[in-house]
Amino acid sequence: MAFKFEKLNVWKRAVELSNQVDILTKKFPKEEVYILTSQMKRAADSISLNIAEGSTGQTNKEFNRFLSFALRSGIEVVTCLYLAKGRNLIGEEEFVRFYDELTEIVKMIQALRNTLK
């Protein structure tokens, strides 16, 4: 592992979340492709992308800033879940599974931020 972020469990979980969101959104109807599907995938991808970008060659202050972006992206995915559930695109079981994973990822990001202060 050549990069600092590759050792971070939160980054690994965020990458896996992105892959799972990709699978989930492939079930969404075509009319959501440029709406909720796109938004949800970009927000999910942004979590791991910001963790990676902020961890490499940055000061702790700058890394903390990128972790803040990652945190916000996680919350954005949570809101996308509520929208998907409200539009009957996902069921309660899928909602809870993703919601619980996002809760853990957000907690992990916040814990990492706390180590940088």
DSSP file (Angstrom, degrees, kcal/mol; ACC not computed):
  #  RESIDUE AA STRUCTURE BP1 BP2  ACC     N-H-->O    O-->H-N    N-H-->O    O-->H-N    TCO  KAPPA ALPHA  PHI   PSI    X-CA   Y-CA   Z-CA
    1    1 A M              0   0    0      0, 0.0     6,-0.0     0, 0.0     0, 0.0   0.000 360.0 360.0 360.0 114.7    0.0    0.0    0.0
    2    2 A A        +     0   0    0      4,-0.0     2,-0.4     3,-0.0     3,-0.0   0.693 360.0  65.0 -90.3 -21.1    1.7    3.1   -1.3
    3    3 A F  S >  S-     0   0    0      1,-0.1     3,-1.0    53,-0.0     4,-0.4  -0.840  75.3-131.2-113.8 144.5   -0.8    5.7   -0.1
    4    4 A K  G >  S+     0   0    0     -2,-0.4     3,-1.6     1,-0.3     4,-0.3   0.874 105.5  57.6 -55.6 -43.1   -1.8    6.8    3.4
    5    5 A F  G >  S+     0   0    0      1,-0.3     3,-1.5    47,-0.2    -1,-0.3   0.768  91.5  70.4 -64.9 -25.2   -5.5    6.6    2.7
    6    6 A E  G <  S+     0   0    0     -3,-1.0    -1,-0.3     1,-0.3    -2,-0.2   0.708  96.8  53.4 -65.9 -18.2   -5.3    2.9    1.6
    7    7 A K  G <  S+     0   0    0     -3,-1.6     2,-0.5    -4,-0.4    -1,-0.3   0.562  86.4 101.3 -89.5 -10.2   -4.6    2.0    5.3
    8    8 A L    <>  -     0   0    0     -3,-1.5     4,-1.9    -4,-0.3     3,-0.3  -0.650  60.3-155.5 -84.2 121.5   -7.7    3.8    6.6
    9    9 A N  H  > S+     0   0    0     -2,-0.5     4,-2.6     1,-0.2     5,-0.2   0.855  95.5  58.3 -61.3 -35.0  -10.7    1.5    7.3
   10   10 A V  H  > S+     0   0    0      1,-0.2     4,-2.0     2,-0.2    -1,-0.2   0.886 105.6  49.2 -64.4 -37.3  -13.1    4.4    6.8
   11   11 A W  H  > S+     0   0    0     -3,-0.3     4,-2.3    -6,-0.2    -1,-0.2   0.924 110.6  50.6 -65.8 -43.9  -11.8    4.8    3.3
   12   12 A K  H  X S+     0   0    0     -4,-1.9     4,-2.1     1,-0.2    -2,-0.2   0.915 112.2  46.7 -60.1 -43.8  -12.2    1.1    2.6
   13   13 A R  H  X S+     0   0    0     -4,-2.6     4,-2.5     1,-0.2    -1,-0.2   0.870 110.4  52.9 -67.5 -35.9  -15.8    1.1    3.9
   14   14 A A  H  X S+     0   0    0     -4,-2.0     4,-2.2    -5,-0.2    34,-0.3   0.887 108.3  50.3 -67.1 -38.2  -16.6    4.2    1.8
   15   15 A V  H  X S+     0   0    0     -4,-2.3     4,-2.0     2,-0.2    -2,-0.2   0.925 111.8  48.0 -64.0 -44.0  -15.3    2.6   -1.3
   16   16 A E  H  X S+     0   0    0     -4,-2.1     4,-2.3     1,-0.2    -2,-0.2   0.893 108.9  54.0 -64.2 -39.2  -17.4   -0.5   -0.6
   17   17 A L  H  X S+     0   0    0     -4,-2.5     4,-2.9     2,-0.2     5,-0.2   0.930 106.6  52.2 -59.2 -45.2  -20.4    1.8    0.1
   18   18 A S  H  X S+     0   0    0     -4,-2.2     4,-2.2    26,-0.2    -1,-0.2   0.904 109.3  49.5 -57.8 -42.2  -19.9    3.4   -3.4
   19   19 A N  H  X S+     0   0    0     -4,-2.0     4,-1.8     1,-0.2    -1,-0.2   0.897 112.4  47.4 -64.5 -39.7  -19.9    0.0   -5.0
   20   20 A Q  H  X S+     0   0    0     -4,-2.3     4,-2.6     2,-0.2    -2,-0.2   0.873 110.2  52.0 -69.9 -37.4  -23.1   -1.0   -3.2
   21   21 A V  H  X S+     0   0    0     -4,-2.9     4,-2.9     2,-0.2     5,-0.2   0.889 107.1  54.2 -64.3 -38.6  -24.8    2.3   -4.1
   22   22 A D  H  X S+     0   0    0     -4,-2.2     4,-1.1    -5,-0.2    -2,-0.2   0.935 110.9  44.8 -59.9 -46.2  -23.9    1.7   -7.7
   23   23 A I  H  < S+     0   0    0     -4,-1.8     3,-0.4     1,-0.2     4,-0.4   0.926 114.3  50.1 -62.9 -44.9  -25.6   -1.7   -7.6
   24   24 A L  H >< S+     0   0    0     -4,-2.6     3,-1.6     1,-0.2     4,-0.3   0.927 109.1  49.7 -59.9 -47.9  -28.6   -0.3   -5.8
   25   25 A T  H >< S+     0   0    0     -4,-2.9     3,-1.2     1,-0.3    -1,-0.2   0.685  93.7  73.5 -72.7 -16.9  -29.1    2.6   -8.2
   26   26 A K  T 3< S+     0   0    0     -4,-1.1    -1,-0.3    -3,-0.4    -2,-0.2   0.715  94.1  56.7 -65.9 -17.8  -29.0    0.3  -11.2
   27   27 A K  T <  S+     0   0    0     -3,-1.6    -1,-0.3    -4,-0.4    -2,-0.2   0.600  85.4 104.2 -86.0 -13.3  -32.5   -0.9  -10.1
   28   28 A F  S <  S-     0   0    0     -3,-1.2     5,-0.0    -4,-0.3    61,-0.0  -0.322  83.6 -95.5 -68.4 152.1  -33.9    2.7  -10.2
   29   29 A P    >   -     0   0    0      0, 0.0     3,-2.0     0, 0.0     4,-0.3  -0.253  33.5-108.3 -67.1 158.1  -36.1    3.5  -13.2
   30   30 A K  G >  S+     0   0    0      1,-0.3     3,-1.9     2,-0.2     4,-0.4   0.818 115.0  65.9 -56.9 -35.1  -34.7    5.3  -16.2
   31   31 A E  G 3  S+     0   0    0      1,-0.3    -1,-0.3     2,-0.1     3,-0.2   0.667  99.6  53.9 -66.3 -12.8  -36.4    8.6  -15.4
   32   32 A E  G X >S+     0   0    0     -3,-2.0     5,-2.1     1,-0.1     3,-1.2   0.470  79.3  97.5 -94.5  -3.5  -34.2    8.8  -12.3
   33   33 A V  I < >S+     0   0    0     -3,-1.9     5,-0.9    -4,-0.3    -1,-0.1   0.900  94.5  30.6 -54.7 -47.1  -30.9    8.4  -14.1
   34   34 A Y  I 3 5S+     0   0    0     -4,-0.4    -1,-0.3    -3,-0.2    -2,-0.1   0.338 128.7  41.9 -95.6   7.2  -30.1   12.1  -14.3
   35   35 A I  I <>5S-     0   0    0     -3,-1.2     4,-2.1     3,-0.0     5,-0.2   0.508 127.7  -1.2-115.1 -99.7  -31.8   12.9  -11.1
   36   36 A L  I  >5S+     0   0    0      2,-0.2     4,-2.9     1,-0.2     5,-0.3   0.884 128.9  55.5 -69.6 -40.1  -31.6   10.8   -8.0
   37   37 A T  I  ><S+     0   0    0     -5,-2.1     4,-2.3     1,-0.2     5,-0.2   0.957 112.6  42.3 -57.1 -52.0  -29.3    8.0   -9.4
   38   38 A S  H  ><S+     0   0    0     -5,-0.9     4,-2.5    -6,-0.6     5,-0.2   0.921 116.4  47.9 -61.7 -46.2  -26.7   10.5  -10.5
   39   39 A Q  H  X S+     0   0    0     -4,-2.1     4,-2.4     1,-0.2    -1,-0.2   0.916 113.0  47.7 -62.5 -44.7  -26.8   12.5   -7.3
   40   40 A M  H  X S+     0   0    0     -4,-2.9     4,-2.3     2,-0.2    -1,-0.2   0.904 113.5  47.0 -66.1 -42.3  -26.7    9.5   -5.0
   41   41 A K  H  X S+     0   0    0     -4,-2.3     4,-2.6    -5,-0.3     5,-0.2   0.919 113.1  48.4 -67.0 -43.1  -23.7    7.9   -6.9
   42   42 A R  H  X S+     0   0    0     -4,-2.5     4,-2.1    -5,-0.2    -2,-0.2   0.912 113.0  48.0 -64.0 -41.8  -21.8   11.2   -6.9
   43   43 A A  H  X S+     0   0    0     -4,-2.4     4,-0.9    -5,-0.2    -1,-0.2   0.916 113.1  47.8 -65.1 -42.8  -22.3   11.8   -3.2
   44   44 A A  H >X S+     0   0    0     -4,-2.3     4,-0.8     1,-0.2     3,-0.7   0.923 113.2  47.8 -63.8 -44.1  -21.3    8.2   -2.3
   45   45 A D  H 3X S+     0   0    0     -4,-2.6     4,-2.2     1,-0.2    -1,-0.2   0.868 103.7  63.3 -63.0 -36.1  -18.2    8.4   -4.5
   46   46 A S  H 3X S+     0   0    0     -4,-2.1     4,-2.3     1,-0.2     5,-0.2   0.770  92.2  64.7 -62.4 -27.3  -17.3   11.8   -2.9
   47   47 A I  H <X S+     0   0    0     -4,-0.9     4,-1.8    -3,-0.7    -1,-0.2   0.983 111.0  32.9 -60.9 -58.0  -16.9   10.3    0.5
   48   48 A S  H  X S+     0   0    0     -4,-0.8     4,-2.5   -34,-0.3     5,-0.2   0.862 116.9  57.2 -69.2 -34.6  -13.9    8.1   -0.4
   49   49 A L  H  X S+     0   0    0     -4,-2.2     4,-2.7     1,-0.2    -1,-0.2   0.909 108.9  45.2 -63.4 -42.0  -12.6   10.6   -2.9
   50   50 A N  H  X S+     0   0    0     -4,-2.3     4,-2.4     2,-0.2    -1,-0.2   0.867 111.4  52.5 -71.1 -36.0  -12.4   13.4   -0.3
   51   51 A I  H  X S+     0   0    0     -4,-1.8     4,-1.5    -5,-0.2    -2,-0.2   0.948 114.2  43.7 -61.3 -47.2  -10.8   11.1    2.3
   52   52 A A  H  X S+     0   0    0     -4,-2.5     4,-0.9     1,-0.2     3,-0.3   0.946 115.1  47.3 -63.5 -49.5   -8.2   10.1   -0.2
   53   53 A E  H  < S+     0   0    0     -4,-2.7     3,-0.5     1,-0.2    -1,-0.2   0.902 114.2  46.7 -61.9 -41.6   -7.5   13.6   -1.5
   54   54 A G  H  < S+     0   0    0     -4,-2.4    -1,-0.2     1,-0.2     4,-0.2   0.767 107.9  56.1 -72.5 -25.0   -7.3   15.1    2.0
   55   55 A S  H  < S+     0   0    0     -4,-1.5     2,-0.8    -3,-0.3     3,-0.3   0.692  89.4  83.5 -81.9 -18.2   -5.0   12.5    3.4
   56   56 A T  S  < S-     0   0    0     -4,-0.9     3,-0.1    -3,-0.5    -1,-0.1  -0.777 113.8 -25.2-101.1 111.9   -2.2   12.7    0.9
   57   57 A G  S    S+     0   0    0     -2,-0.8     2,-0.3     1,-0.2    -1,-0.2   0.744 103.2 125.5  68.3  25.6    0.4   15.4    1.4
   58   58 A Q        -     0   0    0     -3,-0.3    -1,-0.2    -4,-0.2     2,-0.1  -0.776  62.8-111.0-114.0 157.3   -1.9   17.7    3.4
   59   59 A T     >  -     0   0    0     -2,-0.3     4,-2.8    -3,-0.1     5,-0.2  -0.374  38.4-106.1 -72.4 164.8   -1.6   19.3    6.8
   60   60 A N  H  > S+     0   0    0      1,-0.2     4,-2.6     2,-0.2     5,-0.2   0.882 123.0  54.4 -60.0 -37.9   -3.9   18.0    9.5
   61   61 A K  H  > S+     0   0    0      2,-0.2     4,-1.5     1,-0.2    -1,-0.2   0.924 111.6  43.5 -62.3 -44.2   -6.0   21.2    9.2
   62   62 A E  H  > S+     0   0    0      2,-0.2     4,-2.0     1,-0.2    -2,-0.2   0.894 112.7  51.9 -69.2 -40.1   -6.4   20.6    5.4
   63   63 A F  H  X S+     0   0    0     -4,-2.8     4,-2.4     1,-0.2    -2,-0.2   0.911 107.5  53.6 -61.0 -41.8   -7.1   16.9    5.9
   64   64 A N  H  X S+     0   0    0     -4,-2.6     4,-1.8     1,-0.2    -1,-0.2   0.878 106.2  53.3 -60.1 -38.4   -9.8   17.9    8.5
   65   65 A R  H  X S+     0   0    0     -4,-1.5     4,-1.5     2,-0.2    -1,-0.2   0.913 110.1  46.4 -63.4 -43.8  -11.3   20.2    5.9
   66   66 A F  H  X S+     0   0    0     -4,-2.0     4,-2.3     1,-0.2    -2,-0.2   0.855 109.4  54.7 -68.5 -34.8  -11.6   17.3    3.3
   67   67 A L  H  X S+     0   0    0     -4,-2.4     4,-2.6     1,-0.2    -1,-0.2   0.854 104.0  56.0 -65.3 -33.1  -13.0   15.0    6.0
   68   68 A S  H  X S+     0   0    0     -4,-1.8     4,-2.2     2,-0.2    -2,-0.2   0.904 107.0  48.8 -63.3 -40.8  -15.6   17.6    6.5
   69   69 A F  H  X S+     0   0    0     -4,-1.5     4,-2.2     2,-0.2    -2,-0.2   0.917 111.2  50.1 -62.6 -43.2  -16.5   17.4    2.8
   70   70 A A  H  X S+     0   0    0     -4,-2.3     4,-2.0     1,-0.2    -2,-0.2   0.906 109.4  51.7 -61.9 -42.2  -16.6   13.6    3.1
   71   71 A L  H  X S+     0   0    0     -4,-2.6     4,-2.0     1,-0.2    -1,-0.2   0.921 109.7  48.9 -60.1 -46.0  -18.9   13.9    6.2
   72   72 A R  H  X S+     0   0    0     -4,-2.2     4,-2.0     1,-0.2    -1,-0.2   0.872 108.8  53.4 -63.6 -37.4  -21.3   16.2    4.3
   73   73 A S  H  X S+     0   0    0     -4,-2.2     4,-2.0     2,-0.2    -1,-0.2   0.886 106.2  53.3 -65.2 -37.7  -21.4   13.8    1.3
   74   74 A G  H  X S+     0   0    0     -4,-2.0     4,-1.8     1,-0.2    -2,-0.2   0.912 108.9  48.4 -61.4 -43.1  -22.3   11.0    3.7
   75   75 A I  H  X S+     0   0    0     -4,-2.0     4,-2.0     1,-0.2    -1,-0.2   0.854 107.8  56.2 -65.6 -34.8  -25.2   13.0    5.0
   76   76 A E  H  X S+     0   0    0     -4,-2.0     4,-2.2     2,-0.2    -1,-0.2   0.900 105.5  50.7 -63.2 -41.1  -26.2   13.8    1.4
   77   77 A V  H  X S+     0   0    0     -4,-2.0     4,-2.2     2,-0.2    -2,-0.2   0.894 106.5  55.4 -64.3 -38.5  -26.4   10.0    0.7
   78   78 A V  H  X S+     0   0    0     -4,-1.8     4,-1.8     1,-0.2    -1,-0.2   0.928 108.4  47.9 -58.5 -44.5  -28.6    9.6    3.8
   79   79 A T  H  X S+     0   0    0     -4,-2.0     4,-2.3     1,-0.2    -1,-0.2   0.886 108.1  54.9 -64.4 -38.5  -31.0   12.2    2.3
   80   80 A C  H  X S+     0   0    0     -4,-2.2     4,-2.9     1,-0.2    -1,-0.2   0.879 105.0  54.7 -60.5 -37.5  -30.9   10.4   -1.0
   81   81 A L  H  X S+     0   0    0     -4,-2.2     4,-2.7     2,-0.2    -2,-0.2   0.919 107.3  49.2 -61.4 -43.4  -32.0    7.3    0.8
   82   82 A Y  H  X S+     0   0    0     -4,-1.8     4,-2.6     2,-0.2    -2,-0.2   0.912 112.4  48.2 -62.5 -41.4  -35.0    9.1    2.2
   83   83 A L  H  X S+     0   0    0     -4,-2.3     4,-1.7     2,-0.2    -2,-0.2   0.922 112.1  49.0 -63.9 -43.7  -35.9   10.4   -1.2
   84   84 A A  H  <>S+     0   0    0     -4,-2.9     5,-3.2     1,-0.2     6,-0.9   0.899 113.3  47.1 -63.6 -40.3  -35.5    6.9   -2.7
   85   85 A K  H ><5S+     0   0    0     -4,-2.7     3,-1.6     1,-0.2    -1,-0.2   0.922 110.8  51.6 -66.4 -43.5  -37.7    5.4    0.0
   86   86 A G  H 3<5S+     0   0    0     -4,-2.6    -1,-0.2     1,-0.3    -2,-0.2   0.787 110.3  49.0 -64.1 -27.9  -40.3    8.1   -0.4
   87   87 A R  T 3<5S-     0   0    0     -4,-1.7    -1,-0.3    -5,-0.2    -2,-0.2   0.301 116.0-116.4 -92.7   8.5  -40.4    7.5   -4.1
   88   88 A N  T < 5S+     0   0    0     -3,-1.6    -3,-0.2     2,-0.2    -2,-0.1   0.831  79.8 126.1  59.2  35.8  -40.8    3.7   -3.5
   89   89 A L  S   <S+     0   0    0     -5,-3.2     2,-0.3     1,-0.2    -4,-0.2   0.693  74.4  27.6 -91.4 -23.5  -37.5    3.0   -5.2
   90   90 A I  S    S-     0   0    0     -6,-0.9    -1,-0.2    -9,-0.1    -2,-0.2  -0.959  79.4-127.5-134.8 154.4  -36.1    1.1   -2.2
   91   91 A G     >  -     0   0    0     -2,-0.3     4,-2.4    -3,-0.1     5,-0.1  -0.362  35.8 -95.4 -92.4 177.3  -37.8   -0.9    0.6
   92   92 A E  H  > S+     0   0    0      1,-0.2     4,-2.8     2,-0.2     5,-0.2   0.874 121.5  55.3 -61.1 -40.3  -37.4   -0.6    4.3
   93   93 A E  H  > S+     0   0    0      2,-0.2     4,-2.3     1,-0.2    -1,-0.2   0.931 111.1  43.0 -62.9 -46.1  -34.8   -3.3    4.5
   94   94 A E  H  > S+     0   0    0      2,-0.2     4,-2.4     1,-0.2     5,-0.3   0.912 113.4  53.6 -65.2 -41.6  -32.5   -1.7    1.9
   95   95 A F  H  X S+     0   0    0     -4,-2.4     4,-2.9     1,-0.2    -2,-0.2   0.952 111.4  44.5 -56.1 -51.3  -33.0    1.7    3.5
   96   96 A V  H  X S+     0   0    0     -4,-2.8     4,-2.8     1,-0.2     5,-0.2   0.898 111.5  53.4 -63.4 -41.9  -32.0    0.4    7.0
   97   97 A R  H  X S+     0   0    0     -4,-2.3     4,-1.7    -5,-0.2    -1,-0.2   0.937 116.2  37.8 -60.3 -47.6  -29.0   -1.5    5.6
   98   98 A F  H  X S+     0   0    0     -4,-2.4     4,-2.7     2,-0.2     5,-0.2   0.893 115.3  54.0 -71.6 -39.7  -27.6    1.6    3.9
   99   99 A Y  H  X S+     0   0    0     -4,-2.9     4,-2.4    -5,-0.3    -2,-0.2   0.927 109.6  48.0 -59.5 -46.1  -28.6    3.9    6.6
  100  100 A D  H  X S+     0   0    0     -4,-2.8     4,-1.9     2,-0.2    -1,-0.2   0.901 112.2  49.0 -63.3 -41.4  -26.8    1.8    9.2
  101  101 A E  H  X S+     0   0    0     -4,-1.7     4,-2.4    -5,-0.2    -2,-0.2   0.916 111.9  48.7 -65.5 -42.0  -23.7    1.6    7.1
  102  102 A L  H  X S+     0   0    0     -4,-2.7     4,-2.8     2,-0.2     5,-0.2   0.877 107.2  56.1 -65.4 -36.9  -23.7    5.4    6.5
  103  103 A T  H  X S+     0   0    0     -4,-2.4     4,-2.1    -5,-0.2    -1,-0.2   0.929 110.2  45.6 -58.9 -45.0  -24.1    6.0   10.3
  104  104 A E  H  X S+     0   0    0     -4,-1.9     4,-2.4     2,-0.2    -2,-0.2   0.915 112.9  49.3 -65.6 -43.4  -21.0    3.9   10.9
  105  105 A I  H  X S+     0   0    0     -4,-2.4     4,-2.5     2,-0.2    -2,-0.2   0.920 110.8  50.1 -63.4 -43.8  -19.0    5.7    8.2
  106  106 A V  H  X S+     0   0    0     -4,-2.8     4,-2.5     1,-0.2    -1,-0.2   0.910 111.1  49.6 -61.4 -42.1  -20.0    9.1    9.5
  107  107 A K  H  X S+     0   0    0     -4,-2.1     4,-2.5    -5,-0.2    -1,-0.2   0.905 110.9  50.0 -61.9 -41.4  -19.0    8.1   13.0
  108  108 A M  H  X S+     0   0    0     -4,-2.4     4,-2.3     2,-0.2    -2,-0.2   0.898 110.4  49.3 -65.7 -40.6  -15.7    6.9   11.7
  109  109 A I  H  X S+     0   0    0     -4,-2.5     4,-2.6     2,-0.2    -2,-0.2   0.934 112.1  48.5 -63.1 -45.3  -15.0   10.1    9.8
  110  110 A Q  H  X S+     0   0    0     -4,-2.5     4,-2.1     1,-0.2    -2,-0.2   0.898 110.6  50.8 -63.5 -40.0  -15.9   12.2   12.9
  111  111 A A  H  X S+     0   0    0     -4,-2.5     4,-1.2     2,-0.2    -1,-0.2   0.905 110.6  49.3 -63.6 -41.1  -13.6   10.0   15.0
  112  112 A L  H  X S+     0   0    0     -4,-2.3     4,-0.7     1,-0.2     3,-0.4   0.909 109.3  52.3 -64.5 -41.2  -10.8   10.5   12.5
  113  113 A R  H >< S+     0   0    0     -4,-2.6     3,-1.1     1,-0.2     4,-0.5   0.897 105.0  56.2 -59.4 -40.1  -11.4   14.3   12.5
  114  114 A N  H >< S+     0   0    0     -4,-2.1     3,-0.7     1,-0.3    -1,-0.2   0.805 101.9  56.1 -65.2 -28.2  -11.2   14.3   16.3
  115  115 A T  H 3< S+     0   0    0     -4,-1.2    -1,-0.3    -3,-0.4    -2,-0.2   0.690 102.5  57.7 -75.1 -16.6   -7.7   12.7   16.1
  116  116 A L  T <<        0   0    0     -3,-1.1    -1,-0.2    -4,-0.7    -2,-0.2   0.574 360.0 360.0 -89.8  -9.9   -6.5   15.6   14.0
  117  117 A K    <         0   0    0     -3,-0.7    -1,-0.2    -4,-0.5    -2,-0.1   0.478 360.0 360.0 -79.5 360.0   -7.3   18.4   16.4
